[in-house]
Amino acid sequence: MESEIIDFDNAFSVYRSALSTRYASKEMQYLFSDQKKFSTWRKLWINLATAEKQLGLNISEDQIIEMKNNIYNIDFKEAAAEEALTRHDVMAHVHVFAKQCPKAAPIIHLGATSCFVGDNTDLIIIKEGLDLLLPKLAVVMRNLAKFADEYKLVPTLGFTHLQPAQLTTVGKRASMWLFDFLMDERALREAKHNLRFRGAKGTTGTQASFLALFNGDSKKVKELDKLVAQISGFDKTYPVIGQTYSRKVDIEIVNVLSSLGSSAHKMCSDIRILANMKEIEEPFEKSQIGSSAMPYKRNPMRSERGCALARHLMTLSTNSLHTHAVQWLERTLDDSANRRITLSEAFLTADAVLMVLSNITQGLVVYPKVIEKRISQELPFMSTENIIMEMVKRGADRQVCHEKIRVLSQESGLEVKKYGKDNDFLDRVRKDPYFKPILEDLDNILDPKTYIGRSDEQVTEFLIDEVQPILELYSSKENSNVQLCI
C-alpha cells in the first residue's frame, strides 16, 4: 500500500479555521490577519515617534519618513526566525523593522513596552471590528422592519409554552426579533463609544520610562499619552492601567457580541419551528438539496447554521470573564494565548452570524393559507370568551352560557384528541338552539383579525418611534443582498 506523503506547506494539509474557509467575510478576516496586526504595530511606532518629536525629543523627519515607507514591507519569515531566537514577538518585529529602517532604528519603540503595540493594536482592531459589524446589523434590522410592516396585519396563532395561545400577527412576531437586535445595536454602539486607548503608559502603567525621557516633565508625558491616542484615532485613553488595559474591557466587548448571539439563536430557532409547521420558510434556492436521501426535504439549513454559530459565540463570554479574573496585580501572561483565540473568534463568528441573518431576512417566505388553516383548527376554542360576551349582550346568563360552552368544547376536544377528527366545536354551537341569538353574527365573532388586539398598531408605532431613528444612523450604508457561498 502506498504510504501517505504529507506536504505541510500545502494549505490543505494543515488545519484551517472554518471561520476563514466557510463563514466569515474577507474584510473581518483581514482585521485579524498578521498583515493587519504587524502593519498596525509599525504605525503605532510611527505615531509614538511623531508625538515624541512634536514634544521635543531628538527625532528627525527623515527617521519618520523611513518608517512610513516600510509600513507594509514586512518580512514574515525573518520575523518568525527572530522570534524563534528571542522568544519575544514584539522584539522580533522591532529587530526586523530596525534592519529595514537603519536611520530610525535608534528611536523605534522608544520608551514603550510590548503592550504599547500589543494592546493598542487590539483596541484599534476592536474598534474597526465594531465598525464592520454595526452596519451589517443594521441591514438585518432593516430587512426585519420591512417584513414586520408588510405582515403586521396577518393573523397567526401565538404560542406560549409551545402550546397554542391567543392570536398575534406574523409582523408582530418579527417585531419581537427586531427588538432584540435593537438592543444589540445599542449595546454595540455603546461599547464602541466607551472604547478608549491604552496610550503611552510604560511597563506597569506608571509612565516612568516616558518621565525619564522628558527629564521629569510630567505635563509633556501627559500630553504624549493624549497625542498618541489622537494620532491613532482615539479621543481618550484609559486613566489607570497596569501593564495592560483592564481585561474587563474585553468582557464588555465579548459580552455584547455573545448577547448578539443569543438574539440570533432565538430568531433562528423560531424560524426552524415555523418551518416545521410550514408557516414560514427561509430562502431556498432552486438547485438547493435538502437531503441526500430524501429529495422532498426543504431543511432550514441557514437557520440551523445561524444557531450553530450563535451557540459558539455565546460560549466565548466565559473566556473573557475568566481571563480578567486571573490577571494578578499589574498583569500575567496567561491572558495572551486565550485572547488571541477569543477576541478573533468573537468578531469572526459575530460577522458570520450577521451574514447568515442578512441572507435569511432578505428572503423570508410566508404561507398564509397554512397559517389560516392552523388558526381555523384552534380559533373555535379561543372564541369561547367572545361567544359568551355576545350572548350576555343579548340577555343570556353568563354562568349558564359558560357551562354550555364548557360541555360542548370538552366533547369536541375529545373527538380531536382521541379520534383525530377535526375541531367541530362551532358545528355543535350552531346546532344548539341556545345559541340562536348570535348565529347570524358568528362569522364576525370568528374573524381572526378581531383577536389580534393592537398588534398592527404596536408594530407601526415601534417602527416609527424606535427603529427608524436607529436605521437613519446607517442610511448611507448599502443594503446589498448577502449570498452564502457554502
N, C-alpha and C positions, 0 to 999 in steps of 0.2 A: 504493500500500500504506500502511495506517495506521501511523504512527510510534508506537513504544512510549513511554508516559509512565511514568516511574519515580517512585513515591511513597516516598521514603526514610524517611518517618515510619511507614510501614506495616511491621509486624514481618516480614511475609512477603516484603518487598522487599530485606532485608538478610540477611547470613549469621547463622544461629543454630546454636549447637553442638548436634550430635546427642546429646551427653550431657544437654543440657537438654530437648530436644524428644522424645527417644525412650527414653533408657536410665536415667538416674539418678533417685533418689527426690526428691520435693519437699523433704523435710527436709534432705537433703545439699545440694541446690541452694541452699536458703536460707542455709546456713552460709557459702557463698562469694558471697553476694549483696552488693550495695552497701549495702542496708539494714542487714544484719548487721555489715558491716565498719565503716561510719561511726558507727553507734549504739554499737559497742564502743569506738571512739575516744573518743566522748563519755563513756562510762562510765569509761574509763581516766583521762581528765582529772578526772572527779569523784573517783575513787579516789585520785589523786595529791593533789588539794586536800584531801581528807578526812584523809589521812595527814599532810600538811604542817600542817594545822590542829591535829591531835592533838599534834604535836610542837612547837607553839608559834608557828608563823607567823601573821601577822595576816590570817586568812581567816575570814569570818563564816559563820554557819549559813545566813543569807539567800542568800549567794552560791552555796552548795552546793545549796540547795533550788531556786534559779532554774535551775541547770544540770540538776538531776534532772527538772524539769518540761519540759525541752526535749530529752530524750534522743532521742526518736523523731521529733521535729518537724524533719526535715531537708529543706532546700530544695536539691534536687539540681541544678536548673538554675542557681541562683545560685552554687552551689559550682563548677560547671563553668565558669561565666563568670569567676569569681575565679581559677581555675586557669589559664585561658587567658591571663589578665593576668600572674599571678605565676610561672607555670610551676613551681608547687610545690603538690602536692596537699594536704599537711598544713597549710600556712599558709592555703590557700584555705578549708579547713574551720575553721581557727581563727577566721578573719575572719567567716565566716558564723555560727558558734556565738556569737561575741562580740556580733554585732549582735542576736541573739536574747536574749542574757543580758548586758545592759549593766552590771548590778551586778557580775557575775562576770568581765567582760571583762579587768580588770587581772591576774587570777590564773590565767586559763586557760593551760595549758601551762607553768606557772611552773617554770623550771629544767630543763625537759625538752628533748630533741632529737626530731627526727621519728621516729626509730626507737623512741622510748618508746611511741608509739601503734602504729607500723607493726609492729614485731617482737612486741611484747606481744600485739597483736591476732592475729597469725599463730599464736602459741603457744596462745592461747585457742581459736581455731578448730581447730587441730590436735587439741587435747585433746578438744574436743566431737565432732570428726570420728571419733576413735577410739572415743568413747563410742557413736556410732551404728553403727560397723562391728562391734564385738565381739559384741553380741547377735545381729546378722544372721549372723555366722559361726557362732555357737552354734546357730542354727536349722539351718544346713546340717549341722553335726556331729550334731545330734540326729536329723535325718532319716536320715543315713547310718548312725548307730548302730542305729536301728530296723531298717533294711534289712539291715545286716550280721548282726544277730541272727536275723532271720527266715530268711535264706538261708545260714546258716553250715554247714548240713549238705547243701546241694545241690551235688553234684559238678559240676565244669565243667572243660573242657580248659584247662590252663595253656599259656602261650606264652612262650618265650624266643627272642629274635631274630625275633619274629613267626612262629615256627615251632612246631608242636605240641610240647609238653613234658609233664611229669608233671601229673597232675590236681591241681587246687586246688578251692576251692568259691566259689560266687558271693559268699557273705558274706565269705569271707576276702579276696577281691579288693577288695571295697568297704572292708574294714578298712584296706587299704593307702592308699586315697584319704583315709580318715578320719585316718590317722596323719599325713599331710602337713598336713592342716588343724589337727590338734592342735599341731603345731609352729608353724603360723602364729598360732594363738591365743596361744600362749606368747610369741611374738615381739612381737605387737601389744600384749599386756598389759604386757610388759616395757618396750617403747618408751614407753607411756603412763606407766608408773611412773617412768621415767628423765627424763621431761619436766620442765623447770624454767621459771622465768620470767626474762625479761631484766631486769625490775625497773627501778629508777631509777638509771641509771648515767652519764647525761650524754653528751656528744658523742663522746668517744673511750673511754668506759668507765671514766674515772678518777674520776667523781663530783665533779669540780672545781666545777661550777656549783652543786651542792647544798651543797658545803662552804662556798661563799661565802654562800649563802642562810642557812645556820645558823651564820654567823660562826666558821667553823673548828671547829665541834663535830663531831668525827669519829663519836662514838657516835650522835648523832642522825641523821647521814647513813646510817650502817649500819642503824639502826632504821627509817628511812624506806624503804629498799630492802626490808627484810623485811616491813614493814607493808603497803606497796602490793601486794606479792605475795600476802599473806594475804587482803586485801580482795578481790583478783582471783581467788581460788580456788586458789592455789599454795602449797605448803609451803616451797619453796626457790627461790632464784634462782641463775643461773649465776655462779660466783665470780669469773671473769675473762672479760671480753669486750672487743672493740674498740668500734666504733660499733654494730655488730650482734652478736647472739649468733652463735656459730660456726655457719657453714653446714654444718658436719659433722653438726649436729643434724638438718638436713633430709635428709642422706644416710641417717641411721638410720631416719627415718620413711618416706621414699620406698622405701628398700630392703626394708623389711618388707612394704610394700604390693606392691611388684614381686614379692617372693617368694610372696605370696598368689596373684599372677597365674600363676606357674609351676605351683602346685598345681592351680588351676582348669583350666589348659590341659591338664595331664596327665590329669585325670579326664575332661574333656570329650572329649579325643582318644580315650581308651579307650572311652567310650560310643559315639562315632562308629564305631569299628572293630567293636564288638559289634553295633551297629545294622546294619552291613553284613552281619554274619553272621546277623542275625535272632535273636540270642540275648537281647538286652536292647534296650528302646526307651525313649526319653524320653516324657513325656506328649504325646499327640496329640489335639487337640480334634476334636469331631465335624464341625465346619464348616471345619476347617483344610485348606488346599490345599497339597499338597506340590510341585506343579509346574504351571506354566501350560500345558504341552504334554503332560505325562504324568500323567494323573489318578490312576494307581495308586500314585504315589510317596508315601512317608512319610519325608521328609527330616528328619534330626536338626537342625533349624534352631536350636533352643535351644542345643545343644552347640556348633554352629558359631558362634553369636553369642558364647557363652562364650569360645571360643578366640580369636575376633577381638578382643574387648575385652581379654582377658588378655594378648594379644600386645602391644597398645598399652601396657598397664600395665607390662609387663616392660621396655619400652624407656625408661621415664621415669627409671629409676635413673641412667642415664648422665648426664642433665642435671644432677642434683644433685651428682654427683661432679665434673663439670667446673666447676660454679659455685663450689663450695668451693675447688677448686684454684687459681682465679684471683682470689681475694679478697686483693688486695695489702695488706699491712700491716694498718691498722685497718679498712679496707673500701673497696670500689669499687662504683659504682652499676650495674655490668653484671650484678649479681645480680637486680635488681628486675624487669625485664620477664620474664626467664626464670622466676622464682619465681611470678609471677602466673599463669603458664600451668601450670607443672609441679606445684605443690602442689595447685591446684584440680583439675586433671585426674587426678592420682593418687588423690585421695579420691573424686571423682565416678565414676571408672572402677572403682575397687575396690567402691564401692557398687553400681554397675550389675552387676558380675560376681557379687556375692553375691546380688543379686536373681534373676539367671538361675539360679544354682546352687540357690537355695531352691526355685524353681519346678520344676527338674528333679528334685531329690532327693525332693520330696514325692509324686512320682507315677511313679517308675521301674517299667517293666513287664518282667517276666521270662517267657521262653518255655521252660519246662523240656523240652518234647518236642524242640525244635530242639537244645537243649543235649545231650540224651541221644543224639540221632542223631549228632551230631558226635563224641561220646565213643565211640560204637559203631564209628565209622569208624577211630579212631586207637588205641583201647584194645588191640586184638589185638596190635599191635606192642609196646605198653608192658607187656603182660602177660608177655612172654618171660622176664623175670627171675624172676617168681613161679612160672611153669611149671617153670623149671629147678630152683628150690629145692624145689618139691613132688616133682619126680621124684627128686632126690637123697635126700630124706627116705625114699623108697620103695626106695632101694638103687641108683639109677642112677649112672653115671659122669658127672660134671659136664661134662667135655670132650666126651664123645660126645654128650650131650644138647645142649650148646651148638652143636655142628656141625649136628645135625639141625635145630634151630630156625633156624640161620643160613640153611641151604639153603631151608627152607620159606618163611621170611619174604622172602627175596630173590625167590623165584618169585612169591609173592603180590604183592610190591611192583611187580614188572614188569607184572603184569596191571593193577594200579591206574593206574600212570603211563603205560604205553604204549597201553593199550586202553580206559582209562576205566572199568574194571569195579570192582565192589565189592571190599572187602578180604576175601579168602577164606582168610586165614591159619588161622583157627580150624577151618574145614572141613578144611583139609589136616592139621591136628593130629589131629582126630577120626578121620580116615581112616587115619592111620599107626598100625599095631599097636604101634609102640614106645611110644606114649603111653597105652596101655590102662590102666596102673595109676592114672592120675589122671582119667580121663574122667568118672567119677561126681562128682568134686569140681570139675570145670571151671567150672561156673556160679558156684560160690562164689569160685573163684580170680578170676573176671572181674567180681565185684561192684564197681562203681566206688567204693563207699564204703570199700573196703579199700585204696584208693590215695590217699586224701586226708590220710593222716598224722594230725597233731593239729590240723588246720585249725579244726574246730569248737571245740576246747578253747582254742586260741590266741585266737580271736575272743572267746569268753566271758571269758577272763582279761583280755584287752586292754580290753574294755568296762568291766569291773568295776574293774580296778586303775588304768587310765589315763584313760579317757574320762569315766566317771560323776562323778568328783570335780570335773572341769572344768565339766561341764554343770550341776552344782549351783550354780556361781557365777552362773549365769544362769537359775535356776529360776523367778524371779519374772517373767521376760520371756515374753510370749505367743508361742506357736509358730503364728502365723496363716499361712494359705496365701497365697502370693505369685502374683498374676496379672500376666502380662506384657501390657500394653495393645497394643503393636505388635510 
